[in-house]
Amino acid sequence: MNLLRTLAAISSMTMLSRITGLLRDTLFARAFGAGAYTDAFNIAFRLPNLLRRLFAEGAFSQAFVPILAEYKTRQGEAATKSLADHVANTLVWATLFVSVLGIVAAPLFIWLIAGSEARNPEAFDATVWMTRLMFPYIACMSFVALSGGVLNTWRQFKVPAFTPVLLNLSLIAGILFLSPWLEQPIYAQAIAVLVGGLLQVAIQIPALVKIGMLPRLSINPVGGLRDPGVRRVLKKMAPAVLAVSATQISLIINTGIAARLAEGSVSWLTYADRLMELPTALLGVALGTILLPSLSKASVEGDHAEYSALLDWGLRLTLLLAIPAAVGIAVTAVPLIATLFHYGLFTARDVANSAGPLVAYAVGLTGIILVKTLAPAFYAKQDIRTPVRIALGVMAATQLMNLLFVPFFAVAGLALSIGLAACLNAGFLFAGLRRRGIYQPQPGWGKFLAKLVVAAGLMGAAGWFASAQFDWIALRALPLLRVGALLLVIGGCAIVYFGVLLALGFRLRDFKRLAK
């Protein structure tokens, strides 16, 4: 399997997801702006999204995929199918129970997360209503995460990568076709989240049937717990929950802090976060997706050289693309926010207040993406405790930085804390790999990094100069011209960066790699 080609295929699907996501966010900003009710939706979606990361995409995948790969390599497909059946049964029943609990206790959860919403009783009631409606989304996503783990282990990457598009399309449909008919238009987004979750489940089924791995669920909620493989997954998942929850809990705390700042702060932070998700998903998530099964296979087979070489390839490719992404976002923050969101109810003040967190996020973008590449190196060896200890320390560091930055930078301080904490996380993960001898860097890293710094520096200067030639707020009256100007700036940055790299001797073939 050509990993570079596979990465390109996954990234193309992820790009489609992020393009539809940006369209969704543009329409959302135009229709709803940034205020009490947009804050209400973002707070309401934060809690089920946190649990989705814990039960589904994050902790579960990190624990499940290496064990599934081990079963497939050593025990055959019959045992692997049995494991998938029992894990699916346990996971789905557990998340259904949590969904019921969340629906019942939603007012308490929302009060704990963002007590200041109670100052606006109508917004508080809206938050509770939307939280209750969206809680079952985590049960849908737990099945989607299991399906993605199975399909990725079978090297079927396209369906899992395409799946998020369906949520975006559902949210877009909610904005365009449902919200005008509702007394409270923002409720359309909560309804669309639930519909999008069901659509994401539906698309998995044909792909699983095709490889003979569609899980069979039982009416017995605890039936799967008798399987020793399930108990192994749960044992590995417990510390993984702590690792993933450290980041997510920081986000929840940050949401609570933002809710106590100026009205609209939660939304400003969310708009910036949405833009940061584009390079994070295209690079970090895509690389982590293809690296974890390959690293797990190399670990099971005891091929240490292949393991280290795969990781070295992933780190080089990450830095090659993450560094210019970070510099580019930092110098074009206002153009990006203005071009994508400055329509309808989204004001010039909202542009300025969203651009600040975006620049702050960019400071730590390389660290955020590196964590997505480095963490699978531990998970593939079924070592989840090390990332847990690091993540817990990083969570504490994040909140200490909040105490320092928020009084000076307001909502941008929250983003800066997250970005710098991600850099700390990446640094500790890298040090752990080196200390244990798991990763041995291949020759040429010094020259490689020097060339990247030169190219990214020149690109940043060009992007800053080009951005300063346009009045991005005034161009609201000419949206097509503003889009064209943004594309011109981004295209120019790309030409400068890759042109300098080519002049310095970089070639695409140097990054080709075949997985054994």
C-alpha positions in Angstrom: 0.0 0.0 0.0 1.4 3.4 -1.0 1.0 5.5 2.1 1.4 8.8 0.3 -1.4 7.9 -2.2 -3.6 6.6 0.6 -3.0 9.9 2.5 -4.0 11.8 -0.6 -7.2 9.8 -0.9 -8.1 10.3 2.7 -7.2 13.9 2.6 -9.4 14.4 -0.5 -12.3 12.9 1.3 -11.5 15.0 4.4 -11.1 18.1 2.2 -14.7 17.5 0.9 -15.8 17.2 4.6 -14.0 20.4 5.5 -15.3 22.3 2.5 -18.9 21.4 3.3 -18.0 22.2 6.9 -16.9 25.7 5.9 -20.0 26.2 3.8 -22.0 25.1 6.8 -20.2 27.6 9.1 -20.5 30.4 6.6 -24.3 29.8 6.3 -24.5 29.5 10.1 -22.7 32.8 10.6 -24.9 34.5 8.0 -28.1 33.2 9.5 -27.4 33.4 13.2 -24.4 35.7 13.7 -22.7 35.5 17.1 -24.8 36.0 20.2 -26.7 34.4 23.1 -28.5 31.7 21.0 -25.4 30.8 18.9 -23.6 30.5 22.2 -26.5 28.3 23.4 -26.1 25.9 20.5 -22.3 25.7 20.8 -22.6 25.0 24.5 -25.3 22.4 23.9 -23.3 20.6 21.3 -20.1 20.7 23.3 -21.2 18.1 25.9 -22.4 15.3 23.5 -19.4 16.1 21.4 -17.1 15.6 24.4 -18.7 12.2 25.1 -18.5 11.3 21.4 -14.7 11.9 21.6 -14.5 9.8 24.8 -16.8 6.9 23.8 -16.2 6.9 20.1 -13.6 8.5 17.9 -10.9 9.1 20.5 -10.5 6.7 23.4 -12.3 3.9 21.8 -10.4 3.9 18.6 -7.1 4.1 20.3 -7.9 1.1 22.4 -9.8 -0.9 19.8 -7.8 -0.7 16.6 -4.5 -2.1 17.8 -6.3 -5.1 19.5 -8.4 -5.6 16.4 -5.3 -5.6 14.2 -3.7 -8.1 16.5 -6.8 -10.4 16.2 -6.8 -10.1 12.4 -3.1 -10.9 12.1 -2.9 -13.7 14.7 -6.3 -15.3 15.1 -8.1 -14.9 11.8 -11.3 -13.3 10.6 -13.7 -15.5 12.6 -12.3 -14.5 15.9 -12.0 -10.9 14.7 -15.7 -10.9 13.7 -16.7 -12.2 17.1 -14.6 -9.5 18.8 -16.3 -6.8 16.7 -19.8 -8.2 17.5 -19.1 -8.2 21.3 -17.4 -4.8 21.4 -20.2 -3.2 19.3 -22.9 -4.6 21.6 -21.1 -3.3 24.7 -20.3 0.1 23.2 -23.8 0.8 21.8 -25.6 -0.2 25.0 -23.3 1.9 27.1 -23.7 5.0 25.0 -27.5 4.5 24.9 -27.5 4.5 28.7 -25.3 7.6 28.9 -27.7 9.3 26.4 -30.7 8.6 28.6 -28.7 9.9 31.6 -27.7 13.0 29.7 -31.3 13.8 28.6 -32.5 13.6 32.2 -29.7 15.5 33.8 -29.2 18.1 31.0 -30.1 21.2 33.1 -27.6 20.2 35.8 -24.8 19.6 33.2 -25.5 22.9 31.4 -25.5 24.8 34.7 -22.2 23.3 35.7 -20.6 24.0 32.3 -21.8 27.6 31.7 -23.7 28.9 34.8 -23.7 32.4 33.3 -26.2 31.3 30.7 -28.7 31.3 33.6 -28.6 35.1 33.5 -30.5 34.8 30.2 -33.3 32.3 31.1 -34.5 31.9 27.5 -31.0 31.1 26.3 -30.5 28.7 29.2 -33.8 26.9 28.3 -32.8 26.7 24.7 -29.4 25.2 25.6 -31.1 22.5 27.7 -33.6 21.7 25.0 -30.9 21.3 22.3 -28.6 19.3 24.6 -31.4 16.8 25.2 -32.2 16.5 21.6 -28.5 16.0 20.6 -27.5 13.6 23.3 -28.4 10.4 21.3 -25.9 11.5 18.7 -23.1 9.9 20.8 -24.8 6.4 20.4 -24.8 6.9 16.6 -21.2 8.0 16.6 -20.0 5.1 18.8 -21.2 2.8 16.1 -19.6 5.0 13.4 -16.3 4.9 15.4 -16.4 1.1 15.6 -17.2 0.8 11.9 -14.3 3.2 11.1 -11.9 1.1 13.2 -12.9 -2.1 11.4 -12.8 -0.5 7.9 -9.5 1.1 8.5 -8.0 -2.2 9.7 -9.2 -3.7 6.4 -7.5 -0.7 4.7 -10.9 0.7 3.6 -10.3 4.3 4.4 -12.7 6.2 2.1 -16.1 5.6 3.7 -14.9 6.6 7.2 -13.2 9.7 5.7 -16.4 10.7 3.8 -18.8 10.1 6.7 -18.5 13.5 8.3 -19.8 15.1 5.1 -23.2 13.8 5.9 -23.4 15.7 9.1 -22.4 18.9 7.3 -25.0 18.4 4.6 -27.7 17.8 7.3 -26.7 21.0 9.1 -26.7 22.9 5.8 -30.2 21.6 5.0 -31.3 22.6 8.5 -30.2 26.2 7.9 -31.7 26.5 4.5 -34.9 24.6 4.7 -35.9 24.0 8.3 -34.8 27.1 10.3 -37.2 29.5 8.5 -40.2 27.5 9.6 -39.3 27.3 13.3 -40.2 29.9 16.0 -36.6 29.6 17.3 -34.5 29.1 14.1 -31.4 27.8 15.9 -33.3 24.6 16.9 -33.0 23.5 13.3 -29.3 22.9 14.0 -29.9 20.6 16.9 -32.5 18.6 14.9 -29.9 18.4 12.0 -27.2 17.0 14.3 -29.4 14.1 15.2 -30.4 13.4 11.6 -26.8 13.7 10.6 -25.8 11.1 13.2 -28.4 8.6 11.8 -27.2 9.2 8.2 -23.6 8.5 9.3 -24.7 5.2 10.7 -26.6 4.3 7.6 -23.6 4.8 5.2 -21.4 2.4 7.3 -23.7 -0.6 6.8 -23.1 -1.4 3.1 -19.3 -1.1 3.6 -19.3 -3.4 6.6 -21.5 -5.9 4.8 -19.1 -5.9 1.8 -16.2 -7.1 4.0 -18.4 -9.4 6.1 -17.9 -7.4 9.3 -21.4 -6.0 10.0 -21.7 -6.4 13.8 -24.6 -8.4 15.3 -26.1 -6.7 18.4 -27.7 -8.6 21.3 -30.6 -7.6 23.5 -28.4 -8.5 26.4 -26.5 -5.3 27.4 -23.7 -7.1 29.2 -23.4 -10.2 27.0 -20.3 -8.9 25.3 -18.4 -8.5 28.6 -17.8 -12.3 28.8 -15.4 -11.9 25.8 -11.8 -11.6 27.1 -11.1 -9.4 24.0 -13.8 -6.9 25.1 -12.3 -6.8 28.6 -8.9 -6.1 27.1 -10.4 -3.2 25.0 -12.1 -1.8 28.1 -8.9 -2.1 30.1 -7.0 -0.2 27.5 -9.9 2.2 27.0 -10.0 3.3 30.6 -6.7 5.2 30.5 -7.4 6.3 27.0 -10.6 8.0 28.3 -8.4 10.0 30.7 -6.0 10.9 27.9 -8.7 12.1 25.5 -10.8 13.6 28.3 -7.9 15.8 29.4 -8.0 17.8 26.2 -11.8 17.7 26.0 -12.2 18.7 29.7 -9.9 21.7 28.9 -12.3 22.6 26.1 -15.3 22.3 28.4 -13.6 24.5 31.0 -12.6 27.0 28.3 -16.2 27.0 27.1 -17.3 27.8 30.6 -14.7 30.6 30.9 -15.8 32.0 27.5 -19.4 31.9 28.6 -18.5 34.3 31.4 -16.8 36.8 29.1 -18.5 39.1 26.6 -21.6 37.8 24.9 -20.6 36.0 21.7 -17.3 34.8 23.1 -18.2 31.1 22.9 -19.2 31.7 19.2 -16.0 33.6 18.4 -13.9 30.8 19.8 -16.0 28.3 17.9 -15.6 30.0 14.6 -11.8 30.1 15.1 -11.8 26.5 16.1 -13.7 25.5 13.0 -11.0 27.0 10.8 -8.3 25.2 12.8 -10.0 21.9 12.3 -9.3 22.1 8.5 -5.5 21.6 8.6 -5.8 19.5 11.8 -8.1 17.0 10.0 -6.4 17.2 6.6 -3.0 16.5 8.1 -3.1 15.2 11.7 -6.3 13.1 11.6 -5.6 11.7 8.1 -2.0 10.8 9.1 -3.0 9.3 12.4 -5.7 7.2 10.6 -3.3 5.6 8.2 -0.4 5.3 10.6 -2.2 3.5 13.4 -3.1 0.3 11.5 0.4 0.2 9.9 2.2 0.9 13.1 0.1 -1.7 14.9 0.9 -4.3 12.3 4.7 -3.5 12.5 4.5 -3.8 16.3 2.7 -7.1 16.3 5.3 -8.5 13.8 8.2 -7.1 15.8 9.5 -5.1 12.9 11.2 -2.3 14.8 13.0 -0.8 11.8 9.7 -0.5 9.8 8.0 1.0 12.9 10.6 3.7 13.3 10.7 4.4 9.6 7.0 4.8 9.4 7.0 7.2 12.3 9.9 9.2 10.8 8.0 9.5 7.5 4.9 10.7 9.3 6.8 13.3 11.3 8.6 14.7 8.2 5.3 14.9 6.3 3.6 16.5 9.2 6.1 19.3 9.6 6.3 19.8 5.8 2.6 20.7 5.7 1.8 21.9 9.3 4.4 24.7 9.5 3.2 26.6 6.4 -0.4 26.0 7.5 0.3 27.6 10.8 2.2 30.6 9.3 -0.4 31.0 6.6 -3.3 31.1 9.0 -1.6 33.5 11.3 -0.9 36.1 8.6 -4.4 35.7 6.9 -6.6 35.4 10.0 -8.7 38.5 9.2 -9.0 37.7 5.5 -10.1 34.1 6.3 -12.7 35.1 8.9 -14.0 38.0 6.9 -14.3 36.1 3.6 -16.0 33.0 5.1 -18.2 34.5 7.8 -18.7 38.3 7.4 -22.2 38.2 6.0 -25.7 38.7 7.3 -25.8 39.0 11.1 -22.0 38.5 11.4 -20.5 41.9 12.0 -17.1 43.6 11.6 -16.8 43.4 15.4 -17.3 39.6 15.2 -14.5 39.4 12.5 -12.0 41.1 14.8 -13.0 39.1 17.9 -12.8 35.8 15.9 -9.5 36.6 14.2 -7.7 37.0 17.6 -8.4 33.4 18.7 -7.5 32.2 15.2 -4.1 33.8 15.4 -3.6 32.4 18.9 -4.6 28.9 17.7 -2.1 29.2 14.8 0.8 29.6 17.3 0.2 26.0 18.5 -1.1 24.4 15.3 2.1 22.5 14.6 1.9 21.0 18.1 -1.8 20.1 17.7 -1.1 18.2 14.5 2.1 16.6 15.8 0.2 15.1 18.7 -2.1 13.3 16.1 1.0 11.7 14.6 3.0 11.0 17.8 0.2 9.6 20.0 -0.5 6.6 17.6 3.1 5.5 18.1 2.2 4.7 21.7 -1.3 3.4 21.0 0.1 1.0 18.4 2.2 -0.6 21.1 -0.9 -0.7 23.3 0.8 1.8 25.7 -1.9 4.2 26.6 -0.7 5.1 30.1 2.2 7.3 28.9 -0.1 9.6 26.8 -2.5 9.7 29.7 0.1 10.9 32.2 1.3 13.5 29.7 -2.2 14.6 28.8 -3.2 15.1 32.5 -0.1 17.3 33.1 -0.9 19.3 29.9 -4.4 19.8 31.1 -3.1 21.4 34.3 -0.7 23.5 32.3 -3.5 24.7 30.1 -5.5 26.0 33.0 -2.5 27.7 34.6 -1.9 29.4 31.2 -5.5 30.5 31.2 -5.0 32.3 34.5 -2.1 34.1 32.8 -3.5 34.9 29.4 -7.2 35.4 29.7 -7.0 38.6 31.8 -4.8 40.1 29.0 -6.2 38.6 25.8 -9.8 37.6 26.8 -11.1 34.8 24.5 -7.9 34.8 22.4 -6.1 33.8 25.6 -8.1 30.6 25.8 -7.0 29.6 22.3 -3.4 30.5 23.0 -3.4 28.3 26.1 -4.7 25.3 24.1 -2.1 25.8 21.3 0.9 26.2 23.6 -0.4 23.2 25.7 -0.5 21.1 22.5 3.1 22.0 21.8 4.0 20.8 25.3 2.1 17.6 24.7 3.9 17.0 21.4 7.3 17.7 23.1 6.7 15.2 25.9 5.4 12.5 23.5 8.5 12.9 21.3 10.8 12.8 24.3 9.1 9.6 25.5 9.6 7.9 22.2 13.2 8.9 22.0 14.0 7.9 25.6 12.5 4.4 25.1 14.3 3.9 21.8 11.0 3.4 20.0 11.9 6.0 17.4 15.3 6.6 15.8 15.4 9.7 13.6 16.8 9.0 10.1 19.7 11.2 8.8 19.1 14.7 7.4 16.7 16.2 9.9 18.8 19.4 10.5 18.9 20.4 6.8 15.3 19.4 6.4 14.1 21.7 9.2 16.3 24.6 8.1 14.8 24.5 4.6 11.3 24.4 6.0 12.0 27.5 8.2 13.4 29.4 5.2 10.5 28.5 2.9 7.8 29.2 5.6 9.4 32.5 6.6 9.4 33.8 3.0 5.9 32.5 2.5 4.7 34.3 5.7 6.3 37.6 4.6 4.6 37.3 1.2 1.2 36.5 2.7 1.4 39.4 5.2 2.3 41.8 2.4 -0.4 40.6 0.0 -3.1 40.6 2.7 -2.4 44.2 3.6 -3.3 45.3 0.1 -7.0 44.7 0.6 -9.7 46.2 2.9 -11.3 42.9 3.8 -14.2 44.4 5.8 -15.1 46.9 3.0 -15.1 44.1 0.5 -18.2 42.7 2.1 -20.2 44.6 -0.6 -18.3 42.6 -3.3 -18.2 39.0 -2.0 -17.0 37.4 -5.2 -14.1 39.9 -5.4 -13.2 39.1 -1.7 -13.3 35.4 -2.4 -11.0 35.9 -5.4 -8.6 38.1 -3.4 -8.4 35.4 -0.7 -7.7 32.7 -3.2 -5.1 34.9 -4.8 -3.3 35.4 -1.5 -3.5 31.7 -0.6 -2.4 30.6 -4.0 0.5 33.1 -3.9 1.6 31.8 -0.5 1.5 28.2 -1.8 3.6 29.1 -4.9 6.2 30.9 -2.7 6.5 28.0 -0.2 6.7 25.1 -2.6 8.7 27.1 -5.1 11.4 27.8 -2.4 11.3 24.1 -1.4 11.8 23.0 -5.0 14.7 25.5 -5.3 16.2 24.0 -2.2 16.1 20.5 -3.5 12.8 19.1 -2.3 11.0 16.5 -4.5 7.7 14.7 -4.0 9.2 11.3 -4.7 11.3 11.7 -1.5 8.1 11.3 0.5 6.7 8.2 -1.2 6.4 5.2 1.1 5.0 1.7 0.9 3.5 0.1 3.9 4.4 -3.6 4.3 
